[in-house]
Amino acid sequence: MSNNNIAVIGGGFCGMMTAVYLLQSGLPLNIIIINDGYPFGRGVAYNAHTNKYLLNVRAINMSAFEDERYHFLDWLQLQPSYAHIPKNILVNVYAPRTMYGDYLQHVWQQAVKNKHPLTNINIIEQKAVNIKENAESLCIHLANNKIIDADNVVLATGNTVPGNIIQNKSFLQSDKYFTNPWTKECVSNVRHLKNILIVGNGLTMIDTVQGLTENGFKGKIYTISPNGFKLIPHKYNLLVYEKIVEELPEEYNLREVFLLVRRHIKSLTDVGIGAHLVIDALRPYTQQIWQSLSFDEKKYFVKRLSHAWTILRHRIPVHIYEMIQELRMQGRMITIAGKIISAIEEPNAVTVNYADNKLQKEETISVERIINCTGPETDLHRCANELLKNLAAAGIIKPDALHLGIDADAITGAVINSYGKKNEHIYTTGGNLKGILWENTAVPDIRVHVKRLALHLSAKLKEKAVC
Ligand SMILES: Cc1cc2nc3c(=O)[nH]c(=O)nc-3n(C[C@H](O)[C@H](O)[C@H](O)COP(=O)(O)OP(=O)(O)OC[C@H]3O[C@@H](n4cnc5c(N)ncnc54)[C@H](O)[C@@H]3O)c2cc1C
């Protein structure tokens, strides 16, 4: 076996782009991509089942390559449905996510075309369920009982389905409960239904509402989450606020950064401009700030401030926001700030008891479907990804201190085992690094880490080749 066998587990944006950078390294490599669940190169996000689901990031910020800012924009302008839109407008477009998936296919084809003639690529459509380490290599066990050997493995496993939200375990098997909100099934066959409950009030809830209405659902949509509906629309996209950056301290502590952010938010909101510009200005510094906070500060942030951060960070296009407000005004969408207490299946419906935070009392609704839109489960011990669970059980990986993902080196993504030792053969990237980098979810962030990881791997292999 050569020393250049690299297995990438997961074929979404992160897995595919890791492979793209490896292909660009100019090295003769054996790249094995093991992907299951969603089509290669699209992953959960860009495999949308309708072109109504839009990117939540402007086109200008969606280049797959950090250092080629216009890469996606240039491609978009060549697409017949966008060719007539001038570039200064196109930068602000929220394109369909399916179209972004097409763009990623294009990126992949180009990378394969230019690969080293001795490089082999093998895409295996299987689930990886375990990795066993021996003296010579890493043995990846697949669900079909086959074993793949590799010298280096990248865990690009991405978004896991949302965690359990209902106490009553037997209800989880109900055909009225949809635990994976990214499947077409959860918004299909809905014309005859009267009431649907969506758990979660974030971006996946927005997709789901659109999916339901597109499929002819005419009834009432309830949404529930502890803070209720707080999403805001994208606005003032062309404004760039840099003043806060000039005032960032040399060393960060949470209190100081918080007071600074609050002061700048106040000065912008006082003149009628949105607070989100302050958060946008901090985006390039977020990972740096996060890493310099103490454990207690991070814990405090997650508990007390992350909700406000998320609202300002994850916004929705104006026209989608208006569509949601319209549904609310018509009484077709009821947003609840509260928590589910129980869900009891009846023959034709589910009786849901919940604590209403606003009314300070228990309430009951009857719905025919519950869709879990609470976001990817990040806790390794609770997530549904068998591979990650097995690796954690064997101590090969461990949760970061806050249980937001995998503990790893912030620069390279090399995972840290249960004894605290860095593994220079197993790496991770993407959302798995949430606890380490905080913001490593959307393309503007994940493309940076993926590149860093791939460059680290290729430098390591080059060094080996010289020795
Ligand atoms: C619904 C949704 C919409 C989003 N929209 C945007 C957006 O508009 N803009 C933006 O910048 N970001 C968006 N994001 C963030 C998104 O997570 C990233 O942009 C990016 O798609 C993440 O890619 P990934 O490769 O890390 O994960 P994923 O896309 O989740 O891909 C991981 C892949 O690995 C597979 N896999 C996992 N475990 C195994 C295993 N053991 N064996 C084999 N295969 C495995 C999965 O099935 C999947 O195919 C969105 C996220 C979601 C969930």
The ligand as a Tripos MOL2 file, in Angstrom:
@<TRIPOS>MOLECULE
LIG
   53    58     1     0     0
SMALL
NO_CHARGES

@<TRIPOS>ATOM
      1 C1        -30.9870   22.5030    5.0880 C.3       1 LIG1
      2 C2        -29.6910   23.2590    5.1060 C.ar      1 LIG1
      3 C3        -29.5300   24.3830    4.3250 C.ar      1 LIG1
      4 C4        -28.3290   25.0900    4.3240 C.ar      1 LIG1
      5 N1        -28.1920   26.1880    3.5370 N.ar      1 LIG1
      6 C5        -27.0000   26.8220    3.4700 C.ar      1 LIG1
      7 C6        -26.8240   27.9470    2.6110 C.ar      1 LIG1
      8 O1        -27.7410   28.3890    1.9510 O.2       1 LIG1
      9 N2        -25.5830   28.5290    2.5680 N.ar      1 LIG1
     10 C7        -24.5590   28.0700    3.3310 C.ar      1 LIG1
     11 O2        -23.4680   28.6390    3.2450 O.2       1 LIG1
     12 N3        -24.7140   27.0270    4.1650 N.ar      1 LIG1
     13 C8        -25.9030   26.3990    4.2510 C.ar      1 LIG1
     14 N4        -26.0630   25.3310    5.0940 N.ar      1 LIG1
     15 C9        -24.9300   24.9050    5.9010 C.3       1 LIG1
     16 C10       -24.3430   23.6180    5.2960 C.3       1 LIG1
     17 O3        -24.2630   22.7300    6.3640 O.3       1 LIG1
     18 C11       -23.0050   23.8220    4.6070 C.3       1 LIG1
     19 O4        -23.0750   24.8420    3.6440 O.3       1 LIG1
     20 C12       -22.5080   22.5540    3.8960 C.3       1 LIG1
     21 O5        -23.4570   22.0690    3.0270 O.3       1 LIG1
     22 C13       -22.0380   21.5090    4.8710 C.3       1 LIG1
     23 O6        -21.4630   20.4850    4.1480 O.3       1 LIG1
     24 P1        -20.9060   19.1790    4.8550 P.3       1 LIG1
     25 O7        -20.1740   18.4280    3.8240 O.co2     1 LIG1
     26 O8        -20.1760   19.5260    6.0800 O.co2     1 LIG1
     27 O9        -22.1860   18.3930    5.3710 O.3       1 LIG1
     28 P2        -23.3730   17.6310    4.6520 P.3       1 LIG1
     29 O10       -23.9300   18.4360    3.5640 O.co2     1 LIG1
     30 O11       -24.2840   17.2510    5.7570 O.co2     1 LIG1
     31 O12       -22.7210   16.3460    3.9950 O.3       1 LIG1
     32 C14       -22.2210   15.2640    4.7330 C.3       1 LIG1
     33 C15       -22.3740   14.0000    3.9180 C.3       1 LIG1
     34 O13       -21.7100   12.9450    4.5840 O.3       1 LIG1
     35 C16       -22.5570   11.8150    4.6470 C.3       1 LIG1
     36 N5        -22.1590   10.9780    5.7830 N.ar      1 LIG1
     37 C17       -22.2320   11.2850    7.0950 C.ar      1 LIG1
     38 N6        -21.7690   10.2560    7.8200 N.ar      1 LIG1
     39 C18       -21.3950    9.3050    6.9530 C.ar      1 LIG1
     40 C19       -20.8700    7.9840    7.1070 C.ar      1 LIG1
     41 N7        -20.6450    7.4780    8.3080 N.pl3     1 LIG1
     42 N8        -20.6110    7.2710    5.9980 N.ar      1 LIG1
     43 C20       -20.8400    7.7720    4.7570 C.ar      1 LIG1
     44 N9        -21.3650    9.0080    4.5650 N.ar      1 LIG1
     45 C21       -21.6330    9.7550    5.6480 C.ar      1 LIG1
     46 C22       -23.9380   12.4490    4.7940 C.3       1 LIG1
     47 O14       -24.9790   11.5380    4.5580 O.3       1 LIG1
     48 C23       -23.8280   13.5670    3.7660 C.3       1 LIG1
     49 O15       -24.0590   13.0820    2.4770 O.3       1 LIG1
     50 C24       -27.2650   24.6380    5.1420 C.ar      1 LIG1
     51 C25       -27.4400   23.5030    5.9500 C.ar      1 LIG1
     52 C26       -28.6380   22.8170    5.9280 C.ar      1 LIG1
     53 C27       -28.7990   21.6030    6.7890 C.3       1 LIG1
@<TRIPOS>BOND
     1     1     2 1
     2     2     3 ar
     3     2    52 ar
     4     3     4 ar
     5     4     5 ar
     6     4    50 ar
     7     5     6 ar
     8     6     7 ar
     9     6    13 1
    10     7     8 2
    11     7     9 ar
    12     9    10 ar
    13    10    11 2
    14    10    12 ar
    15    12    13 ar
    16    13    14 ar
    17    14    15 1
    18    14    50 ar
    19    15    16 1
    20    16    17 1
    21    16    18 1
    22    18    19 1
    23    18    20 1
    24    20    21 1
    25    20    22 1
    26    22    23 1
    27    23    24 1
    28    24    25 2
    29    24    26 1
    30    24    27 1
    31    27    28 1
    32    28    29 2
    33    28    30 1
    34    28    31 1
    35    31    32 1
    36    32    33 1
    37    33    34 1
    38    33    48 1
    39    34    35 1
    40    35    36 1
    41    35    46 1
    42    36    37 ar
    43    36    45 ar
    44    37    38 ar
    45    38    39 ar
    46    39    40 ar
    47    39    45 ar
    48    40    41 1
    49    40    42 ar
    50    42    43 ar
    51    43    44 ar
    52    44    45 ar
    53    46    47 1
    54    46    48 1
    55    48    49 1
    56    50    51 ar
    57    51    52 ar
    58    52    53 1
@<TRIPOS>SUBSTRUCTURE
     1 LIG1         1 GROUP 0 **** ****
